[in-house]
């Protein structure tokens, strides 16, 4: 069991050396894009939810 774990961790370390890590500038830019996109999507869903709830209330009354 310990041998398998040791081998696994060794392979993980080897694979992580192959990863192309983003620079700090790229990471900040990508994070900004994600925050803006999620905010716009949340706003859109909120507006659609508001409109649909108003329409349902008009139909029910």
N, CA, C and O atoms as a GROMACS GRO file, in nm:
protein
  244
    1UNK      N    1   0.083  -0.119   0.000
    1UNK     CA    2   0.000   0.000   0.000
    1UNK      C    3   0.087   0.126   0.000
    1UNK      O    4   0.064   0.218  -0.078
    2UNK      N    5   0.188   0.129   0.087
    2UNK     CA    6   0.276   0.246   0.094
    2UNK      C    7   0.353   0.263  -0.035
    2UNK      O    8   0.380   0.376  -0.077
    3UNK      N    9   0.389   0.151  -0.100
    3UNK     CA   10   0.461   0.158  -0.227
    3UNK      C   11   0.373   0.220  -0.336
    3UNK      O   12   0.420   0.301  -0.416
    4UNK      N   13   0.245   0.182  -0.338
    4UNK     CA   14   0.152   0.238  -0.437
    4UNK      C   15   0.134   0.388  -0.414
    4UNK      O   16   0.131   0.465  -0.510
    5UNK      N   17   0.122   0.427  -0.290
    5UNK     CA   18   0.104   0.569  -0.257
    5UNK      C   19   0.227   0.648  -0.297
    5UNK      O   20   0.216   0.756  -0.355
    6UNK      N   21   0.343   0.594  -0.267
    6UNK     CA   22   0.468   0.661  -0.304
    6UNK      C   23   0.480   0.676  -0.455
    6UNK      O   24   0.522   0.781  -0.504
    7UNK      N   25   0.444   0.572  -0.528
    7UNK     CA   26   0.449   0.576  -0.674
    7UNK      C   27   0.350   0.679  -0.729
    7UNK      O   28   0.381   0.756  -0.820
    8UNK      N   29   0.230   0.679  -0.671
    8UNK     CA   30   0.128   0.773  -0.713
    8UNK      C   31   0.174   0.917  -0.694
    8UNK      O   32   0.163   0.999  -0.785
    9UNK      N   33   0.227   0.947  -0.577
    9UNK     CA   34   0.272   1.083  -0.548
    9UNK      C   35   0.389   1.122  -0.638
    9UNK      O   36   0.400   1.238  -0.679
   10UNK      N   37   0.476   1.028  -0.668
   10UNK     CA   38   0.587   1.054  -0.759
   10UNK      C   39   0.536   1.089  -0.899
   10UNK      O   40   0.587   1.180  -0.963
   11UNK      N   41   0.435   1.015  -0.944
   11UNK     CA   42   0.377   1.042  -1.076
   11UNK      C   43   0.303   1.175  -1.079
   11UNK      O   44   0.307   1.247  -1.179
   12UNK      N   45   0.237   1.208  -0.970
   12UNK     CA   46   0.168   1.338  -0.960
   12UNK      C   47   0.269   1.451  -0.972
   12UNK      O   48   0.248   1.547  -1.045
   13UNK      N   49   0.379   1.438  -0.899
   13UNK     CA   50   0.484   1.540  -0.903
   13UNK      C   51   0.539   1.554  -1.045
   13UNK      O   52   0.563   1.665  -1.092
   14UNK      N   53   0.559   1.441  -1.112
   14UNK     CA   54   0.610   1.442  -1.249
   14UNK      C   55   0.512   1.512  -1.344
   14UNK      O   56   0.553   1.589  -1.431
   15UNK      N   57   0.383   1.483  -1.328
   15UNK     CA   58   0.282   1.544  -1.415
   15UNK      C   59   0.269   1.694  -1.389
   15UNK      O   60   0.250   1.771  -1.483
   16UNK      N   61   0.280   1.735  -1.264
   16UNK     CA   62   0.267   1.878  -1.231
   16UNK      C   63   0.382   1.959  -1.290
   16UNK      O   64   0.366   2.079  -1.313
   17UNK      N   65   0.493   1.897  -1.313
   17UNK     CA   66   0.606   1.967  -1.376
   17UNK      C   67   0.576   1.998  -1.523
   17UNK      O   68   0.635   2.089  -1.580
   18UNK      N   69   0.485   1.921  -1.583
   18UNK     CA   70   0.449   1.940  -1.724
   18UNK      C   71   0.342   2.048  -1.745
   18UNK      O   72   0.318   2.092  -1.858
   19UNK      N   73   0.278   2.089  -1.637
   19UNK     CA   74   0.167   2.184  -1.646
   19UNK      C   75   0.219   2.322  -1.685
   19UNK      O   76   0.323   2.368  -1.637
   20UNK      N   77   0.146   2.386  -1.774
   20UNK     CA   78   0.178   2.523  -1.814
   20UNK      C   79   0.101   2.618  -1.723
   20UNK      O   80  -0.018   2.641  -1.744
   21UNK      N   81   0.168   2.672  -1.623
   21UNK     CA   82   0.102   2.757  -1.525
   21UNK      C   83   0.085   2.899  -1.579
   21UNK      O   84   0.173   2.950  -1.648
   22UNK      N   85  -0.027   2.960  -1.548
   22UNK     CA   86  -0.055   3.097  -1.591
   22UNK      C   87   0.031   3.196  -1.514
   22UNK      O   88   0.073   3.170  -1.401
   23UNK      N   89   0.056   3.310  -1.579
   23UNK     CA   90   0.127   3.417  -1.509
   23UNK      C   91   0.027   3.490  -1.420
   23UNK      O   92  -0.094   3.472  -1.432
   24UNK      N   93   0.078   3.572  -1.330
   24UNK     CA   94  -0.009   3.648  -1.239
   24UNK      C   95  -0.100   3.741  -1.320
   24UNK      O   96  -0.217   3.756  -1.287
   25UNK      N   97  -0.046   3.802  -1.424
   25UNK     CA   98  -0.124   3.894  -1.507
   25UNK      C   99  -0.238   3.820  -1.577
   25UNK      O  100  -0.351   3.868  -1.582
   26UNK      N  101  -0.209   3.702  -1.632
   26UNK     CA  102  -0.312   3.622  -1.698
   26UNK      C  103  -0.419   3.578  -1.599
   26UNK      O  104  -0.538   3.579  -1.630
   27UNK      N  105  -0.376   3.539  -1.480
   27UNK     CA  106  -0.469   3.494  -1.378
   27UNK      C  107  -0.564   3.606  -1.334
   27UNK      O  108  -0.684   3.583  -1.318
   28UNK      N  109  -0.509   3.725  -1.315
   28UNK     CA  110  -0.592   3.839  -1.276
   28UNK      C  111  -0.690   3.875  -1.388
   28UNK      O  112  -0.806   3.904  -1.361
   29UNK      N  113  -0.642   3.873  -1.512
   29UNK     CA  114  -0.730   3.903  -1.625
   29UNK      C  115  -0.843   3.803  -1.638
   29UNK      O  116  -0.958   3.840  -1.659
   30UNK      N  117  -0.809   3.675  -1.626
   30UNK     CA  118  -0.911   3.570  -1.636
   30UNK      C  119  -1.012   3.580  -1.522
   30UNK      O  120  -1.131   3.560  -1.543
   31UNK      N  121  -0.964   3.609  -1.403
   31UNK     CA  122  -1.053   3.624  -1.288
   31UNK      C  123  -1.149   3.740  -1.309
   31UNK      O  124  -1.267   3.729  -1.276
   32UNK      N  125  -1.099   3.850  -1.362
   32UNK     CA  126  -1.185   3.964  -1.392
   32UNK      C  127  -1.293   3.930  -1.491
   32UNK      O  128  -1.409   3.969  -1.474
   33UNK      N  129  -1.256   3.856  -1.596
   33UNK     CA  130  -1.354   3.816  -1.698
   33UNK      C  131  -1.460   3.726  -1.636
   33UNK      O  132  -1.579   3.741  -1.666
   34UNK      N  133  -1.419   3.633  -1.550
   34UNK     CA  134  -1.515   3.543  -1.486
   34UNK      C  135  -1.610   3.621  -1.396
   34UNK      O  136  -1.730   3.597  -1.397
   35UNK      N  137  -1.557   3.715  -1.318
   35UNK     CA  138  -1.642   3.794  -1.228
   35UNK      C  139  -1.744   3.876  -1.307
   35UNK      O  140  -1.861   3.881  -1.271
   36UNK      N  141  -1.699   3.940  -1.415
   36UNK     CA  142  -1.791   4.020  -1.497
   36UNK      C  143  -1.897   3.931  -1.562
   36UNK      O  144  -2.015   3.965  -1.562
   37UNK      N  145  -1.855   3.817  -1.616
   37UNK     CA  146  -1.949   3.727  -1.682
   37UNK      C  147  -2.053   3.673  -1.584
   37UNK      O  148  -2.172   3.670  -1.616
   38UNK      N  149  -2.009   3.631  -1.467
   38UNK     CA  150  -2.102   3.579  -1.367
   38UNK      C  151  -2.198   3.688  -1.320
   38UNK      O  152  -2.316   3.662  -1.299
   39UNK      N  153  -2.148   3.810  -1.304
   39UNK     CA  154  -2.234   3.922  -1.262
   39UNK      C  155  -2.340   3.952  -1.367
   39UNK      O  156  -2.457   3.972  -1.334
   40UNK      N  157  -2.299   3.954  -1.494
   40UNK     CA  158  -2.396   3.980  -1.601
   40UNK      C  159  -2.499   3.868  -1.610
   40UNK      O  160  -2.618   3.894  -1.630
   41UNK      N  161  -2.454   3.745  -1.596
   41UNK     CA  162  -2.547   3.633  -1.601
   41UNK      C  163  -2.645   3.639  -1.484
   41UNK      O  164  -2.764   3.613  -1.502
   42UNK      N  165  -2.597   3.672  -1.366
   42UNK     CA  166  -2.684   3.684  -1.248
   42UNK      C  167  -2.786   3.796  -1.268
   42UNK      O  168  -2.903   3.780  -1.233
   43UNK      N  169  -2.742   3.908  -1.324
   43UNK     CA  170  -2.833   4.019  -1.351
   43UNK      C  171  -2.940   3.977  -1.452
   43UNK      O  172  -3.058   4.005  -1.434
   44UNK      N  173  -2.898   3.909  -1.559
   44UNK     CA  174  -2.991   3.862  -1.660
   44UNK      C  175  -3.095   3.766  -1.601
   44UNK      O  176  -3.215   3.781  -1.625
   45UNK      N  177  -3.048   3.669  -1.523
   45UNK     CA  178  -3.140   3.573  -1.462
   45UNK      C  179  -3.234   3.642  -1.364
   45UNK      O  180  -3.351   3.607  -1.356
   46UNK      N  181  -3.183   3.740  -1.290
   46UNK     CA  182  -3.267   3.814  -1.198
   46UNK      C  183  -3.376   3.891  -1.269
   46UNK      O  184  -3.491   3.892  -1.225
   47UNK      N  185  -3.341   3.955  -1.380
   47UNK     CA  186  -3.440   4.031  -1.458
   47UNK      C  187  -3.544   3.937  -1.518
   47UNK      O  188  -3.663   3.965  -1.511
   48UNK      N  189  -3.500   3.827  -1.576
   48UNK     CA  190  -3.593   3.730  -1.635
   48UNK      C  191  -3.686   3.674  -1.527
   48UNK      O  192  -3.806   3.660  -1.549
   49UNK      N  193  -3.630   3.642  -1.411
   49UNK     CA  194  -3.712   3.590  -1.301
   49UNK      C  195  -3.816   3.693  -1.257
   49UNK      O  196  -3.931   3.658  -1.233
   50UNK      N  197  -3.774   3.819  -1.247
   50UNK     CA  198  -3.867   3.925  -1.208
   50UNK      C  199  -3.981   3.939  -1.308
   50UNK      O  200  -4.097   3.948  -1.270
   51UNK      N  201  -3.947   3.940  -1.437
   51UNK     CA  202  -4.048   3.956  -1.542
   51UNK      C  203  -4.143   3.837  -1.542
   51UNK      O  204  -4.265   3.855  -1.550
   52UNK      N  205  -4.089   3.718  -1.534
   52UNK     CA  206  -4.175   3.599  -1.536
   52UNK      C  207  -4.265   3.595  -1.413
   52UNK      O  208  -4.382   3.559  -1.424
   53UNK      N  209  -4.214   3.632  -1.297
   53UNK     CA  210  -4.298   3.631  -1.177
   53UNK      C  211  -4.409   3.734  -1.188
   53UNK      O  212  -4.521   3.708  -1.144
   54UNK      N  213  -4.380   3.850  -1.246
   54UNK     CA  214  -4.486   3.951  -1.266
   54UNK      C  215  -4.593   3.900  -1.363
   54UNK      O  216  -4.713   3.919  -1.341
   55UNK      N  217  -4.548   3.834  -1.471
   55UNK     CA  218  -4.644   3.780  -1.568
   55UNK      C  219  -4.731   3.670  -1.504
   55UNK      O  220  -4.852   3.665  -1.528
   56UNK      N  221  -4.671   3.587  -1.425
   56UNK     CA  222  -4.747   3.480  -1.359
   56UNK      C  223  -4.848   3.543  -1.262
   56UNK      O  224  -4.962   3.498  -1.255
   57UNK      N  225  -4.808   3.645  -1.188
   57UNK     CA  226  -4.900   3.712  -1.096
   57UNK      C  227  -5.015   3.776  -1.171
   57UNK      O  228  -5.128   3.774  -1.122
   58UNK      N  229  -4.990   3.833  -1.289
   58UNK     CA  230  -5.099   3.893  -1.368
   58UNK      C  231  -5.195   3.786  -1.416
   58UNK      O  232  -5.316   3.809  -1.419
   59UNK      N  233  -5.143   3.670  -1.455
   59UNK     CA  234  -5.230   3.562  -1.505
   59UNK      C  235  -5.311   3.502  -1.391
   59UNK      O  236  -5.428   3.469  -1.409
   60UNK      N  237  -5.251   3.489  -1.274
   60UNK     CA  238  -5.320   3.429  -1.160
   60UNK      C  239  -5.433   3.520  -1.110
   60UNK      O  240  -5.539   3.470  -1.072
   61UNK      N  241  -5.412   3.649  -1.111
   61UNK     CA  242  -5.514   3.741  -1.057
   61UNK      C  243  -5.622   3.760  -1.155
   61UNK      O  244  -5.717   3.834  -1.129
   0.00000   0.00000   0.00000
